[in-house]
Structure formats: C-alpha cells, structure tokens
Amino acid sequence: PSALRLTRAQVAALLAAVSCPALLVGADRGLFADPQAHGANAIRGLATTVLPGGHHLHLEAAGAPRVAAAVLAFLGG
C-alpha cells in the first residue's frame, strides 16, 4: 500500500499530462484486462496491445518474448 492516495480526478489529470509516446502492454487474463476501464484512455495517443497471458505476462516463458517484441515494435526496432 502507498501512503499517497490520489483521487480519480488527480489520476485523470496526471494521465492527461503525459505528452510522450506511451505503450501499454496488457494481458488478456491480467488484472487490468480492460485498460480503458481504468483510465488509460486519458493518455493522448496511447498505444495498447493485449497479449495472451496472466498478470505476470512479462515473467512467463511464453510471454516474455511477446512483451519484448511488442516493446521493440513500438520503439521502431
């Protein structure tokens, strides 16, 4: 738990202030399988990709290469 708690309005303001390219990699069986429901749409131009896997997709043997490929593609590599 964090000692700092933000209101939904504060979170929305912080996300709306993001001005750089951003990528959200989600897992279809993860905690935030629907990123829009958690305010991701507040980030202008946010690129999203949903990959098969669970919350720790980046740690799964099959998931880690998929996450890496998504990040590399986003970075133009």
DSSP file with accessible surface (Angstrom, degrees, kcal/mol):
  #  RESIDUE AA STRUCTURE BP1 BP2  ACC     N-H-->O    O-->H-N    N-H-->O    O-->H-N    TCO  KAPPA ALPHA  PHI   PSI    X-CA   Y-CA   Z-CA
    1    1 A P              0   0  171      0, 0.0     2,-0.3     0, 0.0     3,-0.0   0.000 360.0 360.0 360.0 150.2    0.0    0.0    0.0
    2    2 A S        -     0   0   70      2,-0.1     0, 0.0     1,-0.1     0, 0.0  -0.764 360.0-141.9-102.0 146.2    1.0    3.5   -0.7
    3    3 A A  S    S+     0   0  114     -2,-0.3     2,-0.6     1,-0.1    -1,-0.1   0.691  90.4  73.7 -75.3 -17.3    0.9    6.4    1.8
    4    4 A L        -     0   0  122      2,-0.0     2,-0.5    -3,-0.0    -2,-0.1  -0.872  64.9-173.1-102.3 121.0   -0.2    8.6   -1.1
    5    5 A R        -     0   0  183     -2,-0.6     2,-0.4     0, 0.0    -2,-0.0  -0.960   6.9-158.5-114.9 126.9   -3.8    8.2   -2.3
    6    6 A L        -     0   0   76     -2,-0.5     2,-0.1     1,-0.0    -2,-0.0  -0.810  15.4-125.3-102.8 146.9   -4.9   10.0   -5.4
    7    7 A T     >  -     0   0   80     -2,-0.4     4,-2.4     1,-0.1     5,-0.2  -0.374  31.7-106.2 -77.9 165.2   -8.5   10.8   -6.3
    8    8 A R  H  > S+     0   0  218      1,-0.2     4,-2.6     2,-0.2     5,-0.2   0.895 123.3  53.7 -59.4 -37.6   -9.8    9.7   -9.7
    9    9 A A  H  > S+     0   0   75      2,-0.2     4,-2.2     1,-0.2    -1,-0.2   0.899 108.4  48.8 -65.2 -39.5   -9.7   13.3  -10.8
   10   10 A Q  H  > S+     0   0   93      2,-0.2     4,-2.3     1,-0.2    -2,-0.2   0.916 112.0  48.4 -66.2 -42.1   -6.0   13.6   -9.8
   11   11 A V  H  X S+     0   0   56     -4,-2.4     4,-2.8     2,-0.2     5,-0.3   0.937 111.1  50.7 -62.5 -45.3   -5.2   10.4  -11.7
   12   12 A A  H  X S+     0   0   47     -4,-2.6     4,-2.5     1,-0.2    -2,-0.2   0.909 110.5  49.7 -60.1 -41.0   -7.0   11.6  -14.7
   13   13 A A  H  X S+     0   0   64     -4,-2.2     4,-1.1     2,-0.2    -1,-0.2   0.911 111.5  48.3 -65.4 -42.2   -5.1   14.9  -14.6
   14   14 A L  H  < S+     0   0  107     -4,-2.3     4,-0.4     2,-0.2     3,-0.4   0.930 113.8  46.3 -63.6 -44.7   -1.8   13.1  -14.3
   15   15 A L  H >< S+     0   0   43     -4,-2.8     3,-1.3     1,-0.2    29,-0.3   0.901 109.6  54.2 -65.9 -38.1   -2.6   10.7  -17.2
   16   16 A A  H 3< S+     0   0   37     -4,-2.5    -1,-0.2     1,-0.3    -2,-0.2   0.768 101.7  60.9 -67.5 -22.0   -3.8   13.6  -19.4
   17   17 A A  T 3< S+     0   0   71     -4,-1.1     2,-0.3    -3,-0.4    -1,-0.3   0.587  73.9 113.6 -82.4  -9.0   -0.5   15.4  -18.8
   18   18 A V    <   +     0   0   45     -3,-1.3    26,-0.4    -4,-0.4     4,-0.1  -0.473  36.9 171.4 -65.1 123.8    1.5   12.6  -20.4
   19   19 A S        +     0   0  112     -2,-0.3    -1,-0.1     2,-0.1     3,-0.0   0.287  46.3  81.1-121.1   8.8    3.0   14.1  -23.6
   20   20 A C  S    S-     0   0   79      1,-0.1    -2,-0.0    24,-0.0     0, 0.0  -0.753  93.9 -81.2-110.5 161.3    5.4   11.5  -24.8
   21   21 A P        -     0   0  110      0, 0.0     2,-0.4     0, 0.0    25,-0.1  -0.360  55.1-171.7 -58.4 138.1    4.7    8.3  -26.8
   22   22 A A        -     0   0   23     23,-0.4    25,-2.6    22,-0.1     2,-0.4  -0.995  15.8-158.7-139.2 144.6    3.5    5.6  -24.4
   23   23 A L  E     -a   47   0A  47     -2,-0.4     2,-0.6    23,-0.2    25,-0.2  -0.984   1.9-162.0-124.3 132.3    2.7    1.9  -24.8
   24   24 A L  E     -a   48   0A  63     23,-2.7    25,-2.1    -2,-0.4     2,-0.6  -0.967   6.8-165.6-112.9 116.5    0.5   -0.2  -22.5
   25   25 A V  E     +a   49   0A  43     -2,-0.6     2,-0.3    23,-0.2    25,-0.2  -0.927  16.5 179.2-103.0 118.3    1.1   -3.9  -22.8
   26   26 A G  E     -a   50   0A  17     23,-3.0    25,-3.0    -2,-0.6     2,-0.4  -0.743  24.9-127.9-116.5 166.2   -1.7   -5.8  -21.1
   27   27 A A  E >   -a   51   0A   8     -2,-0.3     3,-2.0    23,-0.2     5,-0.1  -0.923  17.3-132.1-113.5 139.7   -2.5   -9.5  -20.6
   28   28 A D  E 3  S+     0   0A  76     23,-2.6    26,-0.1    -2,-0.4    -1,-0.1   0.735 112.1  35.2 -65.7 -19.0   -5.9  -10.9  -21.6
   29   29 A R  E 3  S+a   54   0A 167     24,-2.3    26,-0.5    22,-0.3    -1,-0.3   0.080  99.3 116.6-117.7  25.1   -6.2  -12.6  -18.3
   30   30 A G  S X  S-     0   0   17     -3,-2.0     3,-1.0    24,-0.3     4,-0.1  -0.232  82.3 -98.0 -86.9 177.6   -4.4   -9.9  -16.3
   31   31 A L  T 3  S+     0   0  116      1,-0.3     3,-0.2     2,-0.1     2,-0.1   0.819 123.7  37.7 -64.5 -33.2   -5.7   -7.6  -13.5
   32   32 A F  T 3   +     0   0  116      1,-0.2    -1,-0.3    -5,-0.1     6,-0.1  -0.415  68.2 150.8-117.3  55.7   -6.4   -4.8  -15.9
   33   33 A A  S <  S+     0   0   49     -3,-1.0    -1,-0.2     1,-0.3    -2,-0.1   0.781  76.2  47.6 -60.7 -24.9   -7.6   -6.8  -19.0
   34   34 A D  S >  S+     0   0   93     -3,-0.2     3,-1.1     1,-0.1     4,-0.4  -0.793  70.2 179.1-115.7  86.8   -9.7   -3.7  -19.9
   35   35 A P  G > >S+     0   0   18      0, 0.0     5,-1.9     0, 0.0     3,-1.5   0.832  77.3  62.6 -61.5 -29.9   -7.3   -0.8  -19.7
   36   36 A Q  G > 5S+     0   0   80      1,-0.3     3,-1.5     3,-0.2     5,-0.3   0.851  95.7  60.5 -64.2 -30.9   -9.9    1.8  -20.8
   37   37 A A  G < 5S+     0   0   63     -3,-1.1    -1,-0.3     1,-0.3    -4,-0.0   0.678 105.0  50.2 -69.0 -14.3  -12.0    0.9  -17.7
   38   38 A H  G < 5S-     0   0  103     -3,-1.5    -1,-0.3    -4,-0.4    -2,-0.2   0.146 127.7 -91.9-111.7  16.0   -9.0    2.1  -15.6
   39   39 A G  T X 5S+     0   0   23     -3,-1.5     3,-2.1     1,-0.0     4,-0.2   0.518  81.7 133.6  94.1   6.2   -8.5    5.4  -17.3
   40   40 A A  G > < +     0   0   12     -5,-1.9     3,-1.8     1,-0.3    -4,-0.2   0.808  65.4  70.2 -61.2 -26.1   -5.9    4.5  -19.9
   41   41 A N  G 3  S+     0   0  115     -5,-0.3    -1,-0.3     1,-0.3     4,-0.1   0.621  81.7  75.4 -69.1  -7.7   -8.0    6.5  -22.5
   42   42 A A  G <  S+     0   0   29     -3,-2.1     2,-0.7     2,-0.1    -1,-0.3   0.702  77.1  85.8 -73.9 -18.3   -6.9    9.7  -20.7
   43   43 A I  S X  S-     0   0   25     -3,-1.8     3,-1.7    -4,-0.2   -27,-0.2  -0.755  86.4-127.5 -88.1 114.1   -3.4    9.4  -22.2
   44   44 A R  T 3  S+     0   0  164     -2,-0.7   -22,-0.1   -26,-0.4    -2,-0.1  -0.388  87.6   2.1 -62.3 130.1   -3.5   11.0  -25.6
   45   45 A G  T 3  S+     0   0   78      1,-0.2   -23,-0.4    -2,-0.1    -1,-0.3   0.666  85.2 172.4  70.8  17.6   -2.2    8.7  -28.4
   46   46 A L    <   -     0   0   33     -3,-1.7     2,-0.4    -6,-0.2    -1,-0.2  -0.392  23.7-144.5 -62.7 127.9   -1.6    5.8  -26.1
   47   47 A A  E     -a   23   0A  35    -25,-2.6   -23,-2.7    -2,-0.1     2,-0.4  -0.792  21.4-170.7 -90.0 136.0   -0.7    2.7  -28.0
   48   48 A T  E     +a   24   0A  68     -2,-0.4     2,-0.3   -25,-0.2   -23,-0.2  -0.957  14.6 179.9-128.9 149.2   -2.1   -0.5  -26.5
   49   49 A T  E     -a   25   0A  44    -25,-2.1   -23,-3.0    -2,-0.4     2,-0.5  -0.984  12.9-154.8-143.7 138.8   -1.6   -4.2  -27.1
   50   50 A V  E     -a   26   0A  74     -2,-0.3   -23,-0.2   -25,-0.2   -25,-0.1  -0.980  16.3-171.5-116.4 123.9   -3.2   -7.1  -25.3
   51   51 A L  E     -a   27   0A  24    -25,-3.0   -23,-2.6    -2,-0.5   -22,-0.3  -0.785  33.3 -93.2-112.6 156.2   -1.3  -10.4  -25.3
   52   52 A P  E    S+     0   0A  59      0, 0.0     2,-0.3     0, 0.0    14,-0.1  -0.486  82.2  67.8 -69.1 131.7   -2.3  -13.8  -24.2
   53   53 A G  E    S-     0   0A   1     -2,-0.2   -24,-2.3   -23,-0.0   -23,-0.1  -0.877  74.0 -74.3 150.8-176.1   -1.3  -14.5  -20.6
   54   54 A G  E >   -a   29   0A  12     -2,-0.3     3,-1.5   -26,-0.1   -24,-0.3  -0.276  61.3 -71.5-104.8-169.6   -1.8  -13.6  -17.0
   55   55 A H  T 3  S+     0   0   93    -26,-0.5     3,-0.3     1,-0.3   -25,-0.1   0.822 131.4  48.5 -56.6 -36.0   -0.9  -10.6  -14.7
   56   56 A H  T >> S+     0   0  103      1,-0.2     3,-2.5     2,-0.1     4,-0.8  -0.145  70.5 141.4 -98.8  41.5    2.8  -11.6  -14.7
   57   57 A L  G X4  +     0   0    8     -3,-1.5     3,-1.1     1,-0.3    -1,-0.2   0.853  66.5  59.1 -49.1 -43.2    2.9  -12.0  -18.5
   58   58 A H  G 34 S+     0   0  102     -3,-0.3    -1,-0.3     1,-0.3    -2,-0.1   0.664 108.0  46.8 -66.5 -14.8    6.4  -10.4  -18.7
   59   59 A L  G <4 S+     0   0  124     -3,-2.5    -1,-0.3     4,-0.1    -2,-0.2   0.532  89.7 101.5-101.6 -10.3    7.7  -13.2  -16.4
   60   60 A E  S <X S-     0   0   67     -3,-1.1     4,-2.9    -4,-0.8    -3,-0.0  -0.521  77.9-125.3 -78.3 144.2    6.1  -16.1  -18.2
   61   61 A A  T  4 S+     0   0   98      1,-0.2    -1,-0.1    -2,-0.2    -4,-0.0   0.890 112.4  35.1 -56.5 -42.3    8.3  -18.2  -20.5
   62   62 A A  T  > S+     0   0   58      1,-0.1     4,-0.7     2,-0.1    -1,-0.2   0.766 119.3  52.2 -83.0 -24.6    6.0  -17.7  -23.5
   63   63 A G  H  > S+     0   0    0     -6,-0.2     4,-2.6     2,-0.2     5,-0.2   0.860  93.7  67.1 -81.8 -37.2    5.0  -14.2  -22.5
   64   64 A A  H  X S+     0   0   39     -4,-2.9     4,-2.7     1,-0.2     5,-0.2   0.916 102.3  46.7 -56.0 -46.1    8.4  -12.5  -22.1
   65   65 A P  H  > S+     0   0   83      0, 0.0     4,-2.5     0, 0.0    -1,-0.2   0.883 112.4  51.7 -65.4 -32.4    9.4  -12.8  -25.8
   66   66 A R  H  X S+     0   0  111     -4,-0.7     4,-2.2     2,-0.2    -2,-0.2   0.901 110.7  47.2 -68.4 -41.4    5.9  -11.4  -26.8
   67   67 A V  H  X S+     0   0   26     -4,-2.6     4,-2.5     2,-0.2     5,-0.2   0.943 112.7  49.6 -63.7 -46.2    6.3   -8.5  -24.5
   68   68 A A  H  X S+     0   0   48     -4,-2.7     4,-2.8    -5,-0.2    -2,-0.2   0.917 110.5  50.1 -59.7 -42.5    9.8   -7.8  -25.7
   69   69 A A  H  X S+     0   0   59     -4,-2.5     4,-2.5     1,-0.2    -1,-0.2   0.903 110.3  50.3 -64.3 -39.1    8.6   -8.0  -29.4
   70   70 A A  H  X S+     0   0   20     -4,-2.2     4,-2.2     2,-0.2    -2,-0.2   0.919 112.6  46.3 -64.9 -42.4    5.7   -5.5  -28.6
   71   71 A V  H  X S+     0   0   56     -4,-2.5     4,-2.3     2,-0.2    -2,-0.2   0.929 113.1  49.1 -66.3 -45.6    8.1   -3.0  -27.0
   72   72 A L  H  <>S+     0   0  100     -4,-2.8     5,-3.2    -5,-0.2     4,-0.5   0.914 111.1  49.7 -61.0 -42.4   10.6   -3.3  -29.8
   73   73 A A  H ><5S+     0   0   75     -4,-2.5     3,-1.0     3,-0.2    -1,-0.2   0.916 110.4  50.9 -62.8 -40.3    7.9   -2.8  -32.4
   74   74 A F  H 3<5S+     0   0   74     -4,-2.2    -1,-0.2     1,-0.3    -2,-0.2   0.893 109.6  50.4 -62.7 -39.3    6.7    0.3  -30.5
   75   75 A L  T 3<5S-     0   0  125     -4,-2.3    -1,-0.3    -5,-0.1    -2,-0.2   0.509 121.3-108.7 -79.2  -3.6   10.2    1.7  -30.4
   76   76 A G  T < 5       0   0   71     -3,-1.0    -3,-0.2    -4,-0.5    -2,-0.1   0.667 360.0 360.0  87.9  18.2   10.6    1.1  -34.1
   77   77 A G      <       0   0   88     -5,-3.2    -4,-0.2    -6,-0.2    -5,-0.1   0.390 360.0 360.0-105.7 360.0   13.1   -1.7  -33.9
